[in-house]
Structure formats: structure tokens, C-alpha cells
Amino acid sequence: MNNKERERFLKFAAVGAFGSLIDFGVMNLLTRVFAMRLVFAGSISFICAVSNNFMGNRYWTYPESRSRHILQQLGMFVAVNAAGIALRIPILHFVEPPLEGFFKNAGVLTSFTPETLAKNATLFLAIGIVMLWNYFVNRYWTYNDVE
């Protein structure tokens, strides 16, 4: 990976980290305050984070990528992220229950419940996997006009 690509990856990761804060914040708000199930809350929080990430990547990570109209590029970005959410939902659905059981049995001493720990650990795992997918597909499809 050359220096320019490394810089882009780090910027993409920084935008994604901020998007992850939005993702975690919205997910926790919806599950704790509004008692939504993780799959639904995680889907809504994902949409909020994707909106942030598109703007950050278009204007900061890939500022030279403006050969496409913003709506065309947004459509491509959303398509990549739709595939990302298709990866994310099964992770949220299938990983949370065993993690909750793990945290209950481990007797972790914290002010957070095993349920809250499991939700956040599951979301963390899903974000990591989907971030790798999003970077590579967006770099070589959505932002392929950048050298």
C-alpha cells in the first residue's frame, strides 16, 4: 500500500470511527430508552452512520473524487452499504445471544448489564467486519475515479 492509499485508509477509518460513535450512540439510545430490539435499532443507527460517512468520505477522504454527480456517487455508496447491512444483520442476530450468555456466565464486574455488554460487543464486531468490506468496495468502485 503506497503512502497516498495509507492516508486514504486512515482518513476512511477516522470517518468510520466518528460514524461508529454515531452508530453506538443511536443504537444505545434506541435499545435503552425506547426498548427497541437490536436488529431494528442497529439498522436505524447504521443509516445515521452511513449518512455521516458518505459526507466525510466525499469531502475529506476523497475530495478529488467529484467526477460523478453527488447523487450518483451517493447511490453507489448506499449500494455498498446496503450490502454491508446484509452482512451486519446476521451478525447482530446470531452473535448477540451467545455473547450475552458469555457475559452472564463470566460474572464480569461492571455497571453494565450482560445484555448491554453483549449488544455493544456484537455491534463492535459487526462494525469491524463491515468496515473492511466498505473500504475496499468503495475504494475500487464508488471512488475508482481517484488515482
PALOLO-646988 format. One record per atom (N, C-alpha, C, CB): residue number from 0; residue in one letter; atom name; x, y, z. Coordinates in nm, 2 decimals. Atoms other than C-alpha are relative to their C-alpha. Glycine has a CB too. Layout:
REM residues N
R   nr  rest  atom      px      py      pz
R  NUM     A    CA       X       Y       Z
...
END
This chain:
REM residues 147
R   nr  rest  atom      px      py      pz
R    0     M     N    0.09   -0.12    0.00
R    0     M    CA    0.00    0.00    0.00
R    0     M     C    0.09    0.12    0.00
R    0     M    CB   -0.10    0.00    0.12
R    1     N     N   -0.08   -0.12    0.00
R    1     N    CA    0.15    0.33   -0.10
R    1     N     C   -0.04    0.11    0.10
R    1     N    CB    0.00    0.06   -0.15
R    2     N     N    0.03   -0.10   -0.11
R    2     N    CA    0.16    0.64    0.12
R    2     N     C   -0.14    0.07   -0.02
R    2     N    CB    0.10    0.11    0.00
R    3     K     N    0.12   -0.06    0.02
R    3     K    CA   -0.14    0.80   -0.05
R    3     K     C   -0.12   -0.09    0.04
R    3     K    CB   -0.02    0.04   -0.15
R    4     E     N    0.10    0.09   -0.04
R    4     E    CA   -0.35    0.49   -0.01
R    4     E     C   -0.01   -0.02    0.15
R    4     E    CB    0.02   -0.14   -0.07
R    5     R     N   -0.01    0.01   -0.15
R    5     R    CA   -0.24    0.46    0.35
R    5     R     C   -0.07    0.12    0.06
R    5     R    CB    0.14   -0.02    0.05
R    6     E     N    0.07   -0.13   -0.05
R    6     E    CA   -0.35    0.82    0.41
R    6     E     C   -0.15   -0.01   -0.02
R    6     E    CB    0.06    0.12   -0.07
R    7     R     N    0.15    0.01    0.02
R    7     R    CA   -0.69    0.75    0.25
R    7     R     C   -0.06   -0.10    0.09
R    7     R    CB   -0.02   -0.04   -0.15
R    8     F     N    0.06    0.11   -0.09
R    8     F    CA   -0.74    0.43    0.45
R    8     F     C   -0.01    0.06    0.14
R    8     F    CB    0.09   -0.12    0.01
R    9     L     N    0.01   -0.05   -0.13
R    9     L    CA   -0.66    0.62    0.77
R    9     L     C   -0.11    0.11    0.01
R    9     L    CB    0.14    0.07    0.04
R   10     K     N    0.11   -0.09    0.00
R   10     K    CA   -0.90    0.90    0.68
R   10     K     C   -0.13   -0.07    0.00
R   10     K    CB    0.01    0.10   -0.13
R   11     F     N    0.12    0.08    0.00
R   11     F    CA   -1.16    0.65    0.59
R   11     F     C   -0.03   -0.06    0.13
R   11     F    CB    0.01   -0.12   -0.11
R   12     A     N    0.02    0.06   -0.13
R   12     A    CA   -1.11    0.48    0.92
R   12     A     C   -0.04    0.11    0.11
R   12     A    CB    0.13   -0.07    0.05
R   13     A     N    0.04   -0.11   -0.09
R   13     A    CA   -1.13    0.82    1.10
R   13     A     C   -0.15    0.04   -0.02
R   13     A    CB    0.09    0.12   -0.02
R   14     V     N    0.14   -0.03    0.03
R   14     V    CA   -1.46    0.90    0.93
R   14     V     C   -0.08   -0.11    0.05
R   14     V    CB   -0.02    0.02   -0.16
R   15     G     N    0.07    0.11   -0.05
R   15     G    CA   -1.57    0.55    1.01
R   15     G     C   -0.01   -0.01    0.15
R   15     G    CB    0.06   -0.13   -0.05
R   16     A     N    0.00    0.00   -0.15
R   16     A    CA   -1.47    0.59    1.38
R   16     A     C   -0.11    0.10    0.05
R   16     A    CB    0.14    0.03    0.05
R   17     F     N    0.10   -0.10   -0.03
R   17     F    CA   -1.68    0.90    1.40
R   17     F     C   -0.14   -0.05   -0.02
R   17     F    CB    0.02    0.14   -0.07
R   18     G     N    0.12    0.06    0.03
R   18     G    CA   -1.96    0.72    1.23
R   18     G     C   -0.04   -0.11    0.10
R   18     G    CB    0.00   -0.06   -0.14
R   19     S     N    0.02    0.10   -0.10
R   19     S    CA   -1.92    0.44    1.48
R   19     S     C   -0.05    0.06    0.13
R   19     S    CB    0.13   -0.08    0.02
R   20     L     N    0.05   -0.07   -0.12
R   20     L    CA   -1.97    0.68    1.76
R   20     L     C   -0.15    0.03   -0.01
R   20     L    CB    0.08    0.13    0.03
R   21     I     N    0.14   -0.03    0.03
R   21     I    CA   -2.30    0.79    1.60
R   21     I     C   -0.08   -0.13    0.01
R   21     I    CB   -0.01    0.06   -0.14
R   22     D     N    0.06    0.13    0.01
R   22     D    CA   -2.38    0.42    1.54
R   22     D     C   -0.03   -0.05    0.14
R   22     D    CB    0.08   -0.10   -0.07
R   23     F     N    0.01    0.05   -0.14
R   23     F    CA   -2.32    0.32    1.91
R   23     F     C   -0.10    0.09    0.07
R   23     F    CB    0.13    0.00    0.07
R   24     G     N    0.09   -0.09   -0.07
R   24     G    CA   -2.50    0.63    2.04
R   24     G     C   -0.14   -0.02   -0.03
R   24     G    CB    0.04    0.15   -0.03
R   25     V     N    0.14    0.02    0.05
R   25     V    CA   -2.81    0.59    1.83
R   25     V     C   -0.05   -0.14    0.05
R   25     V    CB   -0.01    0.02   -0.15
R   26     M     N    0.04    0.14   -0.04
R   26     M    CA   -2.82    0.21    1.90
R   26     M     C   -0.03    0.00    0.15
R   26     M    CB    0.11   -0.10   -0.04
R   27     N     N    0.03    0.00   -0.14
R   27     N    CA   -2.79    0.26    2.27
R   27     N     C   -0.12    0.08    0.04
R   27     N    CB    0.12    0.05    0.08
R   28     L     N    0.12   -0.08   -0.03
R   28     L    CA   -3.05    0.53    2.28
R   28     L     C   -0.12   -0.07   -0.04
R   28     L    CB    0.01    0.14   -0.09
R   29     L     N    0.12    0.07    0.05
R   29     L    CA   -3.30    0.32    2.08
R   29     L     C   -0.02   -0.13    0.08
R   29     L    CB    0.01   -0.03   -0.14
R   30     T     N    0.02    0.12   -0.08
R   30     T    CA   -3.24    0.00    2.28
R   30     T     C   -0.03    0.03    0.15
R   30     T    CB    0.12   -0.09   -0.01
R   31     R     N    0.02   -0.02   -0.15
R   31     R    CA   -3.22    0.15    2.63
R   31     R     C   -0.11    0.09    0.03
R   31     R    CB    0.13    0.06    0.05
R   32     V     N    0.11   -0.09   -0.03
R   32     V    CA   -3.46    0.44    2.61
R   32     V     C   -0.13   -0.04   -0.06
R   32     V    CB    0.04    0.14   -0.05
R   33     F     N    0.12    0.04    0.07
R   33     F    CA   -3.71    0.31    2.36
R   33     F     C   -0.02   -0.15   -0.01
R   33     F    CB    0.00    0.06   -0.14
R   34     A     N    0.01    0.15   -0.01
R   34     A    CA   -3.66   -0.07    2.42
R   34     A     C   -0.02   -0.06   -0.13
R   34     A    CB   -0.12   -0.03    0.09
R   35     M     N    0.00    0.07    0.14
R   35     M    CA   -3.61   -0.15    2.05
R   35     M     C    0.09   -0.12    0.00
R   35     M    CB    0.04    0.10   -0.11
R   36     R     N   -0.08    0.11    0.02
R   36     R    CA   -3.47   -0.48    1.95
R   36     R     C    0.13    0.04   -0.07
R   36     R    CB   -0.07   -0.12   -0.07
R   37     L     N   -0.13   -0.04    0.05
R   37     L    CA   -3.10   -0.47    1.85
R   37     L     C    0.00    0.00   -0.15
R   37     L    CB    0.10   -0.10    0.05
R   38     V     N    0.00    0.00    0.15
R   38     V    CA   -3.17   -0.57    1.48
R   38     V     C   -0.06    0.13   -0.05
R   38     V    CB   -0.07   -0.12   -0.05
R   39     F     N    0.07   -0.12    0.05
R   39     F    CA   -3.41   -0.27    1.44
R   39     F     C    0.08    0.12    0.04
R   39     F    CB   -0.14    0.01    0.06
R   40     A     N   -0.08   -0.12   -0.05
R   40     A    CA   -3.21   -0.02    1.65
R   40     A     C    0.13    0.00   -0.08
R   40     A    CB    0.03   -0.01    0.15
R   41     G     N   -0.12    0.00    0.07
R   41     G    CA   -2.89   -0.13    1.48
R   41     G     C   -0.01    0.03   -0.15
R   41     G    CB    0.07   -0.14    0.01
R   42     S     N    0.03   -0.04    0.14
R   42     S    CA   -3.04   -0.08    1.13
R   42     S     C   -0.02    0.15   -0.01
R   42     S    CB   -0.12   -0.08   -0.05
R   43     I     N    0.02   -0.15    0.00
R   43     I    CA   -3.15    0.27    1.22
R   43     I     C    0.13    0.07    0.02
R   43     I    CB   -0.11    0.04    0.10
R   44     S     N   -0.12   -0.07   -0.04
R   44     S    CA   -2.82    0.36    1.38
R   44     S     C    0.10   -0.01   -0.12
R   44     S    CB    0.06   -0.07    0.12
R   45     F     N   -0.09    0.02    0.11
R   45     F    CA   -2.64    0.22    1.07
R   45     F     C   -0.03    0.10   -0.11
R   45     F    CB   -0.02   -0.14   -0.06
R   46     I     N    0.04   -0.10    0.10
R   46     I    CA   -2.84    0.45    0.84
R   46     I     C    0.05    0.14    0.04
R   46     I    CB   -0.15    0.01   -0.02
R   47     C     N   -0.05   -0.13   -0.05
R   47     C    CA   -2.74    0.75    1.06
R   47     C     C    0.15    0.01   -0.03
R   47     C    CB   -0.03    0.02    0.15
R   48     A     N   -0.15    0.00    0.01
R   48     A    CA   -2.37    0.65    1.05
R   48     A     C    0.03    0.01   -0.15
R   48     A    CB    0.05   -0.13    0.06
R   49     V     N   -0.03    0.00    0.14
R   49     V    CA   -2.38    0.59    0.67
R   49     V     C   -0.01    0.14   -0.06
R   49     V    CB   -0.09   -0.10   -0.08
R   50     S     N    0.02   -0.14    0.05
R   50     S    CA   -2.51    0.94    0.61
R   50     S     C    0.12    0.08    0.03
R   50     S    CB   -0.13    0.06    0.06
R   51     N     N   -0.12   -0.08   -0.04
R   51     N    CA   -2.23    1.09    0.81
R   51     N     C    0.12   -0.05   -0.08
R   51     N    CB    0.03   -0.03    0.15
R   52     N     N   -0.12    0.05    0.06
R   52     N    CA   -1.97    0.86    0.65
R   52     N     C    0.00    0.04   -0.15
R   52     N    CB    0.00   -0.15    0.01
R   53     F     N    0.00   -0.04    0.14
R   53     F    CA   -2.08    0.95    0.29
R   53     F     C    0.06    0.14   -0.01
R   53     F    CB   -0.14   -0.01   -0.06
R   54     M     N   -0.04   -0.14    0.01
R   54     M    CA   -2.03    1.32    0.35
R   54     M     C    0.15    0.01    0.04
R   54     M    CB   -0.09    0.09    0.10
R   55     G     N   -0.14   -0.01   -0.05
R   55     G    CA   -1.70    1.27    0.54
R   55     G     C    0.09   -0.06   -0.11
R   55     G    CB    0.02   -0.08    0.12
R   56     N     N   -0.08    0.06    0.10
R   56     N    CA   -1.56    1.05    0.27
R   56     N     C    0.00    0.07   -0.13
R   56     N    CB   -0.04   -0.15   -0.03
R   57     R     N    0.01   -0.08    0.13
R   57     R    CA   -1.68    1.26   -0.03
R   57     R     C    0.08    0.12    0.02
R   57     R    CB   -0.14    0.03   -0.03
R   58     Y     N   -0.07   -0.13   -0.01
R   58     Y    CA   -1.54    1.58    0.11
R   58     Y     C    0.13    0.00    0.07
R   58     Y    CB   -0.09    0.09    0.08
R   59     W     N   -0.13    0.00   -0.07
R   59     W    CA   -1.24    1.47    0.32
R   59     W     C    0.09   -0.11   -0.05
R   59     W    CB   -0.02   -0.01    0.15
R   60     T     N   -0.09    0.12    0.04
R   60     T    CA   -1.11    1.12    0.23
R   60     T     C    0.03    0.01   -0.15
R   60     T    CB   -0.07   -0.13    0.04
R   61     Y     N   -0.01    0.00    0.14
R   61     Y    CA   -1.17    1.15   -0.14
R   61     Y     C   -0.04    0.13   -0.06
R   61     Y    CB   -0.08   -0.12   -0.07
R   62     P     N    0.05   -0.13    0.06
R   62     P    CA   -1.21    1.53   -0.22
R   62     P     C    0.02    0.01   -0.15
R   62     P    CB    0.08    0.11    0.07
R   63     E     N   -0.02    0.00    0.15
R   63     E    CA   -1.07    1.47   -0.57
R   63     E     C   -0.09   -0.09   -0.08
R   63     E    CB    0.15   -0.04   -0.03
R   64     S     N    0.10    0.09    0.06
R   64     S    CA   -1.35    1.23   -0.64
R   64     S     C   -0.13    0.07   -0.03
R   64     S    CB   -0.02   -0.13    0.08
R   65     R     N    0.13   -0.07    0.03
R   65     R    CA   -1.61    1.46   -0.79
R   65     R     C   -0.03   -0.01   -0.14
R   65     R    CB    0.02    0.15    0.05
R   66     S     N    0.03    0.01    0.14
R   66     S    CA   -1.62    1.34   -1.15
R   66     S     C   -0.14   -0.05   -0.01
R   66     S    CB    0.10   -0.10   -0.07
R   67     R     N    0.14    0.05    0.00
R   67     R    CA   -1.96    1.18   -1.06
R   67     R     C   -0.08    0.10    0.07
R   67     R    CB   -0.01   -0.14    0.06
R   68     H     N    0.10   -0.08   -0.07
R   68     H    CA   -2.27    1.37   -0.97
R   68     H     C   -0.02   -0.05    0.14
R   68     H    CB   -0.13    0.01   -0.08
R   69     I     N    0.01    0.04   -0.14
R   69     I    CA   -2.32    1.36   -0.59
R   69     I     C   -0.11   -0.11    0.02
R   69     I    CB   -0.04    0.12    0.09
R   70     L     N    0.11    0.10   -0.02
R   70     L    CA   -2.65    1.16   -0.63
R   70     L     C    0.04   -0.13   -0.06
R   70     L    CB   -0.13    0.05   -0.07
R   71     Q     N   -0.05    0.13    0.06
R   71     Q    CA   -2.48    0.90   -0.85
R   71     Q     C    0.09   -0.06    0.10
R   71     Q    CB    0.07    0.02   -0.14
R   72     Q     N   -0.09    0.05   -0.10
R   72     Q    CA   -2.20    0.87   -0.60
R   72     Q     C   -0.07   -0.05    0.13
R   72     Q    CB    0.11    0.10    0.03
R   73     L     N    0.08    0.04   -0.12
R   73     L    CA   -2.44    0.86   -0.31
R   73     L     C   -0.07   -0.13   -0.02
R   73     L    CB   -0.10    0.11    0.04
R   74     G     N    0.07    0.13    0.03
R   74     G    CA   -2.64    0.58   -0.48
R   74     G     C    0.10   -0.12    0.00
R   74     G    CB   -0.06    0.01   -0.14
R   75     M     N   -0.10    0.10    0.00
R   75     M    CA   -2.32    0.38   -0.53
R   75     M     C    0.04   -0.03    0.15
R   75     M    CB    0.13    0.04   -0.08
R   76     F     N   -0.04    0.01   -0.14
R   76     F    CA   -2.22    0.44   -0.16
R   76     F     C   -0.10   -0.07    0.07
R   76     F    CB    0.03    0.14    0.06
R   77     V     N    0.11    0.06   -0.07
R   77     V    CA   -2.56    0.34   -0.04
R   77     V     C   -0.01   -0.15   -0.04
R   77     V    CB   -0.13    0.07   -0.03
R   78     A     N    0.00    0.14    0.05
R   78     A    CA   -2.55    0.02   -0.26
R   78     A     C    0.11   -0.08    0.08
R   78     A    CB    0.02   -0.01   -0.15
R   79     V     N   -0.10    0.07   -0.07
R   79     V    CA   -2.22   -0.08   -0.10
R   79     V     C   -0.04   -0.02    0.15
R   79     V    CB    0.14    0.08   -0.01
R   80     N     N    0.04    0.01   -0.14
R   80     N    CA   -2.35   -0.01    0.25
R   80     N     C   -0.13   -0.08    0.02
R   80     N    CB   -0.03    0.14    0.05
R   81     A     N    0.11    0.10    0.00
R   81     A    CA   -2.67   -0.20    0.17
R   81     A     C    0.05   -0.14    0.01
R   81     A    CB   -0.10    0.02   -0.12
R   82     A     N   -0.06    0.13   -0.01
R   82     A    CA   -2.46   -0.50    0.11
R   82     A     C    0.07   -0.02    0.13
R   82     A    CB    0.11   -0.02   -0.12
R   83     G     N   -0.06    0.00   -0.13
R   83     G    CA   -2.28   -0.41    0.43
R   83     G     C   -0.10   -0.03    0.11
R   83     G    CB    0.07    0.13    0.03
R   84     I     N    0.10    0.03   -0.10
R   84     I    CA   -2.60   -0.41    0.62
R   84     I     C   -0.05   -0.15   -0.01
R   84     I    CB   -0.12    0.10   -0.01
R   85     A     N    0.04    0.14    0.02
R   85     A    CA   -2.68   -0.75    0.47
R   85     A     C    0.10   -0.09    0.07
R   85     A    CB   -0.01   -0.04   -0.15
R   86     L     N   -0.10    0.07   -0.08
R   86     L    CA   -2.36   -0.87    0.63
R   86     L     C   -0.02    0.02    0.15
R   86     L    CB    0.15    0.04   -0.04
R   87     R     N    0.01   -0.04   -0.13
R   87     R    CA   -2.43   -0.69    0.95
R   87     R     C   -0.12   -0.06    0.08
R   87     R    CB   -0.01    0.15    0.01
R   88     I     N    0.13    0.05   -0.07
R   88     I    CA   -2.79   -0.81    1.03
R   88     I     C    0.02   -0.14    0.06
R   88     I    CB   -0.11    0.01   -0.09
R   89     P     N   -0.02    0.14   -0.06
R   89     P    CA   -2.70   -1.18    1.07
R   89     P     C    0.10    0.00    0.11
R   89     P    CB    0.05   -0.09   -0.11
R   90     I     N   -0.10   -0.01   -0.11
R   90     I    CA   -2.40   -1.08    1.29
R   90     I     C   -0.08    0.04    0.12
R   90     I    CB    0.11    0.09   -0.03
R   91     L     N    0.07   -0.05   -0.11
R   91     L    CA   -2.63   -0.88    1.51
R   91     L     C   -0.10   -0.10    0.06
R   91     L    CB   -0.08    0.13   -0.04
R   92     H     N    0.11    0.10   -0.04
R   92     H    CA   -2.90   -1.15    1.52
R   92     H     C    0.06   -0.12    0.07
R   92     H    CB   -0.08   -0.04   -0.12
R   93     F     N   -0.05    0.13   -0.05
R   93     F    CA   -2.68   -1.46    1.58
R   93     F     C    0.11    0.01    0.10
R   93     F    CB    0.05   -0.07   -0.12
R   94     V     N   -0.12   -0.01   -0.09
R   94     V    CA   -2.38   -1.33    1.78
R   94     V     C   -0.05    0.05    0.14
R   94     V    CB    0.10    0.09   -0.06
R   95     E     N    0.04   -0.06   -0.13
R   95     E    CA   -2.57   -1.13    2.05
R   95     E     C   -0.04   -0.11    0.10
R   95     E    CB   -0.11    0.09   -0.02
R   96     P     N    0.05    0.10   -0.11
R   96     P    CA   -2.74   -1.43    2.23
R   96     P     C    0.12   -0.08    0.06
R   96     P    CB   -0.09   -0.10   -0.06
R   97     P     N   -0.11    0.07   -0.07
R   97     P    CA   -2.42   -1.63    2.29
R   97     P     C    0.09    0.09    0.07
R   97     P    CB    0.08   -0.08   -0.11
R   98     L     N   -0.08   -0.10   -0.08
R   98     L    CA   -2.23   -1.32    2.39
R   98     L     C   -0.07    0.04    0.13
R   98     L    CB    0.03    0.12   -0.08
R   99     E     N    0.07   -0.03   -0.12
R   99     E    CA   -2.50   -1.24    2.64
R   99     E     C    0.02   -0.11    0.10
R   99     E    CB   -0.15    0.03   -0.03
R  100     G     N   -0.02    0.12   -0.09
R  100     G    CA   -2.47   -1.59    2.78
R  100     G     C    0.14    0.00    0.06
R  100     G    CB   -0.03   -0.13   -0.07
R  101     F     N   -0.14   -0.01   -0.04
R  101     F    CA   -2.09   -1.55    2.79
R  101     F     C    0.01    0.10    0.12
R  101     F    CB    0.09    0.03   -0.11
R  102     F     N   -0.02   -0.11   -0.10
R  102     F    CA   -2.11   -1.22    2.99
R  102     F     C   -0.08   -0.04    0.13
R  102     F    CB   -0.06    0.13   -0.06
R  103     K     N    0.07    0.05   -0.12
R  103     K    CA   -2.37   -1.37    3.23
R  103     K     C    0.08   -0.10    0.07
R  103     K    CB   -0.14   -0.06   -0.04
R  104     N     N   -0.07    0.10   -0.07
R  104     N    CA   -2.16   -1.67    3.30
R  104     N     C    0.14    0.04    0.04
R  104     N    CB    0.02   -0.12   -0.10
R  105     A     N   -0.13   -0.05   -0.03
R  105     A    CA   -1.83   -1.48    3.31
R  105     A     C    0.00    0.08    0.13
R  105     A    CB    0.06    0.09   -0.11
R  106     G     N    0.01   -0.08   -0.12
R  106     G    CA   -1.96   -1.27    3.60
R  106     G     C    0.09    0.13    0.00
R  106     G    CB    0.04   -0.08    0.12
R  107     V     N   -0.08   -0.13    0.01
R  107     V    CA   -1.79   -0.95    3.47
R  107     V     C   -0.06    0.10    0.09
R  107     V    CB   -0.01    0.05   -0.15
R  108     L     N    0.03   -0.10   -0.09
R  108     L    CA   -1.79   -0.69    3.73
R  108     L     C    0.00    0.14   -0.06
R  108     L    CB    0.09    0.00    0.13
R  109     T     N    0.01   -0.13    0.07
R  109     T    CA   -1.92   -0.37    3.57
R  109     T     C   -0.14    0.05    0.03
R  109     T    CB    0.03   -0.01   -0.15
R  110     S     N    0.14   -0.06   -0.02
R  110     S    CA   -2.21   -0.13    3.60
R  110     S     C   -0.09   -0.03   -0.12
R  110     S    CB    0.02    0.15    0.02
R  111     F     N    0.08    0.03    0.12
R  111     F    CA   -2.33   -0.25    3.26
R  111     F     C   -0.06   -0.14    0.01
R  111     F    CB    0.08    0.01   -0.13
R  112     T     N    0.06    0.13    0.00
R  112     T    CA   -2.57   -0.54    3.23
R  112     T     C    0.07   -0.09   -0.11
R  112     T    CB   -0.15    0.01   -0.02
R  113     P     N   -0.05    0.10    0.10
R  113     P    CA   -2.46   -0.86    3.04
R  113     P     C   -0.07    0.03   -0.14
R  113     P    CB   -0.03   -0.14    0.04
R  114     E     N    0.07   -0.03    0.13
R  114     E    CA   -2.73   -0.76    2.78
R  114     E     C    0.06    0.12   -0.07
R  114     E    CB   -0.15    0.03    0.03
R  115     T     N   -0.06   -0.12    0.06
R  115     T    CA   -2.58   -0.41    2.73
R  115     T     C    0.14   -0.04   -0.05
R  115     T    CB    0.01    0.11    0.10
R  116     L     N   -0.13    0.04    0.04
R  116     L    CA   -2.23   -0.56    2.71
R  116     L     C    0.00   -0.08   -0.13
R  116     L    CB    0.08   -0.08    0.11
R  117     A     N    0.01    0.08    0.12
R  117     A    CA   -2.34   -0.82    2.45
R  117     A     C   -0.04    0.08   -0.12
R  117     A    CB   -0.11   -0.11    0.03
R  118     K     N    0.04   -0.09    0.11
R  118     K    CA   -2.52   -0.56    2.24
R  118     K     C    0.12    0.08   -0.06
R  118     K    CB   -0.11    0.09    0.04
R  119     N     N   -0.11   -0.08    0.04
R  119     N    CA   -2.22   -0.34    2.23
R  119     N     C    0.12   -0.08   -0.06
R  119     N    CB    0.06    0.09    0.11
R  120     A     N   -0.10    0.09    0.06
R  120     A    CA   -1.97   -0.62    2.17
R  120     A     C   -0.04   -0.05   -0.13
R  120     A    CB    0.03   -0.12    0.10
R  121     T     N    0.05    0.05    0.13
R  121     T    CA   -2.18   -0.76    1.89
R  121     T     C    0.01    0.11   -0.10
R  121     T    CB   -0.14   -0.05    0.02
R  122     L     N    0.00   -0.12    0.09
R  122     L    CA   -2.21   -0.41    1.73
R  122     L     C    0.15    0.03   -0.04
R  122     L    CB   -0.07    0.12    0.06
R  123     F     N   -0.14   -0.03    0.03
R  123     F    CA   -1.83   -0.36    1.76
R  123     F     C    0.05   -0.10   -0.10
R  123     F    CB    0.08   -0.01    0.13
R  124     L     N   -0.04    0.10    0.10
R  124     L    CA   -1.77   -0.69    1.58
R  124     L     C   -0.05    0.02   -0.14
R  124     L    CB   -0.04   -0.14    0.05
R  125     A     N    0.07   -0.03    0.13
R  125     A    CA   -2.02   -0.61    1.31
R  125     A     C    0.06    0.12   -0.07
R  125     A    CB   -0.15    0.02    0.02
R  126     I     N   -0.06   -0.12    0.05
R  126     I    CA   -1.87   -0.27    1.26
R  126     I     C    0.14   -0.03   -0.06
R  126     I    CB    0.02    0.12    0.10
R  127     G     N   -0.13    0.04    0.05
R  127     G    CA   -1.52   -0.41    1.22
R  127     G     C    0.00   -0.08   -0.13
R  127     G    CB    0.08   -0.08    0.10
R  128     I     N    0.01    0.08    0.12
R  128     I    CA   -1.62   -0.67    0.96
R  128     I     C   -0.05    0.09   -0.12
R  128     I    CB   -0.09   -0.12    0.02
R  129     V     N    0.06   -0.08    0.11
R  129     V    CA   -1.84   -0.43    0.76
R  129     V     C    0.09    0.12   -0.05
R  129     V    CB   -0.13    0.06    0.05
R  130     M     N   -0.09   -0.11    0.04
R  130     M    CA   -1.58   -0.15    0.77
R  130     M     C    0.10   -0.05   -0.11
R  130     M    CB    0.08    0.05    0.12
R  131     L     N   -0.09    0.05    0.10
R  131     L    CA   -1.33   -0.37    0.58
R  131     L     C   -0.07   -0.02   -0.14
R  131     L    CB    0.06   -0.14    0.05
R  132     W     N    0.07    0.02    0.12
R  132     W    CA   -1.59   -0.46    0.32
R  132     W     C   -0.02    0.14   -0.06
R  132     W    CB   -0.14   -0.07    0.03
R  133     N     N    0.03   -0.14    0.06
R  133     N    CA   -1.69   -0.09    0.28
R  133     N     C    0.12    0.07   -0.05
R  133     N    CB   -0.06    0.08    0.11
R  134     Y     N   -0.12   -0.07    0.05
R  134     Y    CA   -1.34    0.04    0.24
R  134     Y     C    0.04   -0.05   -0.13
R  134     Y    CB    0.12   -0.02    0.10
R  135     F     N   -0.05    0.06    0.12
R  135     F    CA   -1.23   -0.20   -0.03
R  135     F     C   -0.10    0.02   -0.12
R  135     F    CB    0.03   -0.14    0.02
R  136     V     N    0.09   -0.02    0.11
R  136     V    CA   -1.55   -0.19   -0.23
R  136     V     C   -0.02    0.14   -0.04
R  136     V    CB   -0.14   -0.07    0.04
R  137     N     N    0.02   -0.14    0.03
R  137     N    CA   -1.60    0.18   -0.20
R  137     N     C    0.13    0.06   -0.07
R  137     N    CB   -0.03    0.08    0.12
R  138     R     N   -0.13   -0.05    0.06
R  138     R    CA   -1.23    0.25   -0.29
R  138     R     C    0.00   -0.04   -0.15
R  138     R    CB    0.12   -0.05    0.08
R  139     Y     N   -0.02    0.05    0.13
R  139     Y    CA   -1.24    0.04   -0.60
R  139     Y     C   -0.12    0.00   -0.09
R  139     Y    CB    0.06   -0.14    0.00
R  140     W     N    0.12   -0.02    0.08
R  140     W    CA   -1.60    0.11   -0.72
R  140     W     C   -0.05    0.14    0.01
R  140     W    CB   -0.10   -0.10    0.04
R  141     T     N    0.06   -0.13   -0.02
R  141     T    CA   -1.75    0.42   -0.57
R  141     T     C    0.10    0.11   -0.03
R  141     T    CB   -0.06    0.02    0.15
R  142     Y     N   -0.10   -0.10    0.02
R  142     Y    CA   -1.43    0.62   -0.57
R  142     Y     C    0.12   -0.05   -0.09
R  142     Y    CB    0.06    0.04    0.14
R  143     N     N   -0.10    0.05    0.09
R  143     N    CA   -1.25    0.45   -0.86
R  143     N     C    0.05    0.10   -0.09
R  143     N    CB   -0.05   -0.12   -0.08
R  144     D     N   -0.05   -0.11    0.08
R  144     D    CA   -1.20    0.78   -1.03
R  144     D     C    0.11    0.07    0.06
R  144     D    CB   -0.12    0.10   -0.03
R  145     V     N   -0.11   -0.06   -0.06
R  145     V    CA   -0.93    0.87   -0.79
R  145     V     C    0.13   -0.09   -0.02
R  145     V    CB   -0.02    0.01    0.16
R  146     E     N   -0.12    0.08    0.03
R  146     E    CA   -0.57    0.77   -0.88
R  146     E     C    0.08   -0.02    0.13
R  146     E    CB    0.08    0.07   -0.10
END
